[in-house]
Amino acid sequence: MTRGRLVLLSTSPRVAPGLLSSEAWAALRDNPVLVASAEHPALPYLQAAGVGVEVTAASGPQALAEHLVAEAVRRSCVVWLVSMDGDDDLGRALPAVLAQLPEPSELEMLPGSYDLPGARLMDLVAVMDRLRSPGGCPWDAEQSHESLLTYLVEETYEVVEAVESGDRSHLREELGDLLLQVVFHSRIAAEDPHDPWSIDDVAGDIVDKLVRRHPHVFAGAHAPTAADVEQNWETLKAAEKGRTSSVDGVPAGLPALALASKLMSRAEKAGVKVALPDDSTLGAQLLAMVAQARERGTDPEAELRAAARRYAAAVRAAEAAGAGTTGTVGG
């Protein structure tokens, strides 16, 4: 037979404090509720619902554990509202205190709310706000859209490298670095005195675009194949942007091979046939090679990167064997 029941009720800091499970509300309404601080974000919602909460004066994990166990034994059951930091030290102290009781007591972990998918993005936004705000990081505070461009480009290519290497752990890390750039730029934009917008506006815009460009999912349009979906996307995109040419909107700053391949892809999808330059310049020859790669169903940019990696590996092997020289490697 147990004597006393201690319920540790945890809540997610990424969920609105009043959004608790039915089990959590039942435990809160039926039992005495204790908390470490009157600043707990859930308190106003509990008070509004008529739930009385007592702030405990116990300090330190050991003293707090002893106090909670004693209250659970005295009152038959008490609910401890876990602090937003998780009360890890309390969790480590409780087993030893419970083991000293002459009669066993019950300890229950009751999650009151759970993180929704994407909830950790809120943490990233909060960290970025802290870094950018007064008292944060001096380097972060000095950055602008322009100063961050080089990092945006670098992080993008590091994601490409991670994908091509097949290293999923590396990919996860690099996607995080790229996501940081999006949040960083959005935080800077929120400070604009004339036309501020935030990460929520960025997310809202892309949500609206995805819904608009997927009428076969959200509006009952007919697009049974991936090719149909792609064609619908390009048609809707052209109408939205007011473009008059199939090659409008292709970023001129793309690497040359990727730029040539993208232009050819756009023209091909639009049914526009253009003869390649008929001359012997190096540029024309490279353009012809891009066309050949597309005919074979390969990405010329990726092919060249793969060849470059093989070359780099050969250089390292030659250097390791003592056969490489500065002249042959550097040209």
C-alpha positions as CSV (number, residue, x, y, z in Angstrom):
1,M,0.0,0.0,0.0
2,T,1.4,3.4,-1.0
3,R,1.3,6.4,1.2
4,G,1.2,9.8,-0.6
5,R,1.3,10.6,-4.3
6,L,3.5,13.3,-5.9
7,V,2.6,14.4,-9.4
8,L,5.3,16.2,-11.4
9,L,3.3,18.2,-14.0
10,S,5.5,19.5,-16.8
11,T,4.5,22.0,-19.5
12,S,6.2,23.0,-22.8
13,P,7.6,26.5,-22.9
14,R,6.8,26.5,-26.6
15,V,3.1,26.0,-26.2
16,A,0.6,28.6,-24.9
17,P,0.6,28.1,-21.1
18,G,-3.2,27.6,-20.9
19,L,-3.2,24.8,-23.4
20,L,-3.1,21.7,-21.1
21,S,-4.3,18.2,-21.5
22,S,-7.6,17.1,-19.9
23,E,-5.5,14.8,-17.5
24,A,-3.5,17.8,-16.4
25,W,-6.5,20.0,-15.8
26,A,-8.1,17.2,-13.7
27,A,-5.0,16.8,-11.6
28,L,-4.7,20.5,-11.1
29,R,-8.4,21.0,-10.0
30,D,-8.5,17.9,-7.7
31,N,-5.3,18.4,-5.7
32,P,-3.1,21.0,-4.0
33,V,-0.7,22.6,-6.4
34,L,2.7,23.8,-5.5
35,V,5.2,25.9,-7.6
36,A,8.7,27.3,-7.1
37,S,8.0,30.8,-8.4
38,A,5.1,33.2,-8.7
39,E,6.5,34.0,-12.1
40,H,5.6,30.7,-13.7
41,P,3.9,31.5,-17.0
42,A,1.0,29.1,-16.4
43,L,-0.1,30.8,-13.1
44,P,-2.4,33.5,-14.6
45,Y,-4.2,30.8,-16.6
46,L,-4.6,28.5,-13.5
47,Q,-5.8,31.4,-11.4
48,A,-8.3,32.4,-14.1
49,A,-9.6,28.8,-14.0
50,G,-10.0,28.9,-10.2
51,V,-7.0,26.7,-9.4
52,G,-5.2,27.7,-6.3
53,V,-1.4,27.5,-6.4
54,E,1.0,27.7,-3.4
55,V,4.5,29.1,-3.9
56,T,6.9,26.9,-1.8
57,A,9.7,28.5,0.2
58,A,12.0,25.5,0.0
59,S,15.3,26.2,-1.7
60,G,17.8,23.8,-3.2
61,P,17.0,20.5,-4.8
62,Q,17.4,18.3,-1.7
63,A,15.3,20.6,0.6
64,L,12.7,20.9,-2.1
65,A,12.5,17.1,-2.7
66,E,12.1,16.5,1.1
67,H,9.4,19.2,1.3
68,L,7.4,17.9,-1.7
69,V,7.5,14.3,-0.5
70,A,6.4,15.3,3.0
71,E,3.5,17.3,1.6
72,A,2.5,14.4,-0.6
73,V,2.4,12.1,2.5
74,R,0.6,14.7,4.6
75,R,-2.0,15.6,2.0
76,S,-2.3,12.2,0.2
77,C,-1.5,13.9,-3.2
78,V,0.1,17.1,-4.4
79,V,0.9,18.4,-7.8
80,W,4.2,20.0,-8.4
81,L,4.2,22.5,-11.4
82,V,7.6,21.8,-12.9
83,S,9.6,24.9,-13.7
84,M,10.3,25.9,-17.3
85,D,13.9,24.7,-17.0
86,G,12.7,21.2,-16.3
87,D,13.8,20.9,-12.6
88,D,16.5,18.3,-13.5
89,D,18.2,18.7,-10.1
90,L,14.9,18.0,-8.3
91,G,14.4,14.9,-10.4
92,R,17.8,13.6,-9.4
93,A,17.2,14.3,-5.7
94,L,13.7,12.7,-5.4
95,P,14.6,9.0,-5.7
96,A,16.9,9.1,-2.6
97,V,14.3,10.9,-0.6
98,L,11.5,8.5,-1.6
99,A,13.8,5.5,-0.7
100,Q,14.0,6.7,2.9
101,L,10.3,6.5,3.6
102,P,9.1,3.7,5.8
103,E,6.1,3.2,3.4
104,P,6.3,3.6,-0.4
105,S,5.0,6.7,-2.1
106,E,3.9,7.1,-5.7
107,L,5.8,9.4,-8.0
108,E,4.1,10.3,-11.3
109,M,5.4,12.2,-14.3
110,L,2.4,13.9,-16.1
111,P,3.2,15.9,-19.3
112,G,0.6,18.7,-19.4
113,S,1.5,19.8,-22.9
114,Y,3.7,18.6,-25.8
115,D,5.8,20.4,-28.4
116,L,4.2,20.6,-31.8
117,P,6.3,19.8,-34.9
118,G,8.5,22.8,-35.6
119,A,8.3,24.0,-32.0
120,R,12.1,24.3,-31.7
121,L,12.1,26.9,-34.5
122,M,10.6,29.2,-31.8
123,D,13.8,28.6,-29.7
124,L,15.9,29.6,-32.7
125,V,14.0,32.8,-33.2
126,A,14.3,33.6,-29.5
127,V,18.1,33.0,-29.5
128,M,18.5,35.2,-32.5
129,D,16.5,38.0,-30.9
130,R,18.8,37.7,-27.8
131,L,21.9,37.8,-29.9
132,R,20.7,40.8,-31.9
133,S,19.2,42.8,-29.0
134,P,21.1,45.3,-26.7
135,G,23.3,43.3,-24.4
136,G,23.6,40.5,-26.9
137,C,26.5,39.8,-29.3
138,P,28.4,42.8,-30.6
139,W,29.3,40.9,-33.9
140,D,25.7,39.9,-34.5
141,A,24.5,43.4,-33.8
142,E,26.7,44.9,-36.5
143,Q,25.6,42.6,-39.3
144,S,23.5,43.7,-42.3
145,H,21.8,41.9,-45.2
146,E,24.8,42.8,-47.3
147,S,27.5,41.6,-44.8
148,L,25.8,38.3,-44.4
149,L,25.6,37.5,-48.1
150,T,28.9,35.7,-48.2
151,Y,27.9,33.4,-45.4
152,L,24.6,32.7,-47.1
153,V,26.4,31.6,-50.2
154,E,28.9,29.5,-48.3
155,E,26.3,27.8,-46.2
156,T,24.3,27.0,-49.3
157,Y,27.2,25.2,-51.0
158,E,28.1,23.4,-47.8
159,V,24.6,22.0,-47.8
160,V,25.2,20.9,-51.5
161,E,28.5,19.2,-50.4
162,A,26.8,17.4,-47.5
163,V,24.1,16.0,-49.8
164,E,26.6,14.9,-52.4
165,S,28.8,13.3,-49.8
166,G,25.9,11.2,-48.4
167,D,26.8,12.2,-44.8
168,R,23.3,12.7,-43.2
169,S,24.8,14.0,-39.9
170,H,26.7,16.6,-41.8
171,L,23.6,17.5,-43.8
172,R,21.6,18.0,-40.6
173,E,24.3,20.4,-39.3
174,E,24.6,22.3,-42.5
175,L,20.8,22.7,-42.9
176,G,20.9,24.3,-39.4
177,D,23.5,26.7,-40.5
178,L,21.5,27.6,-43.6
179,L,18.3,28.0,-41.5
180,L,20.2,30.4,-39.2
181,Q,20.9,32.6,-42.2
182,V,17.1,32.8,-42.9
183,V,16.3,33.7,-39.3
184,F,19.2,36.2,-39.1
185,H,18.1,38.1,-42.2
186,S,14.5,38.1,-41.0
187,R,15.6,39.5,-37.6
188,I,17.5,42.3,-39.4
189,A,14.5,43.0,-41.5
190,A,12.3,43.3,-38.4
191,E,14.4,46.3,-37.3
192,D,13.8,48.3,-40.5
193,P,12.2,51.7,-39.5
194,H,10.2,52.1,-42.7
195,D,9.2,48.6,-43.9
196,P,9.7,46.0,-41.1
197,W,8.8,42.4,-41.5
198,S,9.6,39.3,-39.5
199,I,10.2,35.6,-39.7
200,D,6.5,35.1,-39.3
201,D,5.9,37.2,-42.5
202,V,8.5,35.1,-44.3
203,A,6.8,31.9,-43.2
204,G,3.4,33.2,-44.0
205,D,4.4,34.2,-47.5
206,I,5.9,30.8,-48.3
207,V,2.8,29.0,-46.8
208,D,0.5,31.1,-49.0
209,K,2.7,30.4,-52.1
210,L,2.8,26.7,-51.5
211,V,-1.0,26.6,-51.2
212,R,-1.4,28.8,-54.2
213,R,1.0,26.7,-56.3
214,H,-0.5,23.4,-55.3
215,P,-4.1,23.7,-56.5
216,H,-4.1,19.9,-57.1
217,V,-3.7,19.5,-53.3
218,F,-5.7,22.4,-51.9
219,A,-8.2,23.4,-54.6
220,G,-9.1,20.2,-56.4
221,A,-7.2,20.9,-59.6
222,H,-6.1,17.9,-61.8
223,A,-2.4,17.1,-61.8
224,P,-1.9,13.3,-61.6
225,T,1.8,13.2,-62.4
226,A,4.9,15.1,-61.2
227,A,5.3,16.5,-64.7
228,D,1.8,18.0,-64.5
229,V,2.6,19.5,-61.1
230,E,5.8,21.1,-62.5
231,Q,4.0,22.5,-65.5
232,N,1.2,23.9,-63.3
233,W,3.8,25.5,-61.0
234,E,5.6,27.2,-63.9
235,T,2.4,28.5,-65.4
236,L,1.1,29.9,-62.1
237,K,4.6,31.4,-61.4
238,A,4.7,33.1,-64.8
239,A,1.2,34.6,-64.3
240,E,2.0,35.8,-60.8
241,K,5.3,37.4,-61.8
242,G,4.0,38.9,-65.0
243,R,6.9,37.4,-67.0
244,T,7.0,37.5,-70.7
245,S,9.9,35.2,-71.4
246,S,10.6,31.6,-70.2
247,V,14.0,32.7,-69.0
248,D,12.8,35.6,-67.0
249,G,13.7,35.2,-63.3
250,V,16.7,32.9,-63.7
251,P,19.3,34.4,-61.4
252,A,22.2,35.7,-63.4
253,G,24.5,35.1,-60.4
254,L,24.2,31.3,-60.6
255,P,27.5,29.5,-61.3
256,A,28.0,29.5,-65.1
257,L,27.3,25.8,-65.7
258,A,24.2,25.9,-63.5
259,L,23.0,29.1,-65.2
260,A,23.4,27.5,-68.7
261,S,21.6,24.4,-67.6
262,K,18.7,26.4,-66.0
263,L,18.3,28.5,-69.1
264,M,18.1,25.4,-71.3
265,S,15.6,23.8,-68.9
266,R,13.3,26.8,-69.0
267,A,13.4,27.1,-72.8
268,E,12.8,23.4,-73.1
269,K,9.8,23.4,-70.9
270,A,8.4,26.4,-72.8
271,G,8.9,24.6,-76.1
272,V,11.3,27.2,-77.4
273,K,14.0,25.7,-79.6
274,V,17.2,27.7,-80.0
275,A,20.3,26.6,-81.8
276,L,23.5,26.7,-79.8
277,P,26.2,29.2,-80.9
278,D,28.1,27.8,-83.9
279,D,31.6,29.0,-83.2
280,S,34.8,27.7,-81.7
281,T,35.0,29.9,-78.6
282,L,35.6,28.2,-75.3
283,G,32.2,29.5,-74.0
284,A,30.3,27.9,-76.9
285,Q,32.1,24.6,-76.4
286,L,31.2,24.7,-72.7
287,L,27.6,25.5,-73.6
288,A,27.6,22.5,-76.0
289,M,28.9,20.3,-73.2
290,V,26.1,21.5,-70.9
291,A,23.6,20.5,-73.6
292,Q,25.2,17.1,-73.9
293,A,25.0,16.6,-70.2
294,R,21.3,17.5,-70.2
295,E,20.7,15.0,-73.1
296,R,22.2,12.3,-70.9
297,G,20.0,13.3,-67.9
298,T,23.0,14.5,-65.8
299,D,23.6,17.8,-63.9
300,P,26.7,19.4,-65.4
301,E,27.4,21.4,-62.3
302,A,27.3,18.2,-60.1
303,E,29.4,16.4,-62.7
304,L,32.1,19.0,-62.6
305,R,32.1,19.1,-58.8
306,A,32.5,15.3,-58.7
307,A,35.4,15.5,-61.2
308,A,37.0,18.3,-59.1
309,R,36.7,16.2,-56.0
310,R,38.4,13.3,-57.8
311,Y,41.1,15.7,-58.9
312,A,41.6,16.9,-55.4
313,A,41.9,13.4,-54.1
314,A,44.5,12.6,-56.8
315,V,46.5,15.7,-55.7
316,R,46.4,14.6,-52.1
317,A,47.5,11.1,-53.0
318,A,50.3,12.4,-55.1
319,E,51.4,14.7,-52.2
320,A,51.3,11.8,-49.8
321,A,53.4,9.7,-52.1
322,G,56.0,12.6,-52.3
323,A,55.3,13.0,-56.1
324,G,53.4,16.3,-56.1
325,T,55.0,19.7,-56.6
326,T,53.8,23.2,-56.2
327,G,54.2,23.8,-60.0
328,T,52.0,20.8,-61.1
329,V,49.3,21.4,-58.5
330,G,49.0,25.1,-58.8
331,G,49.6,25.4,-62.5
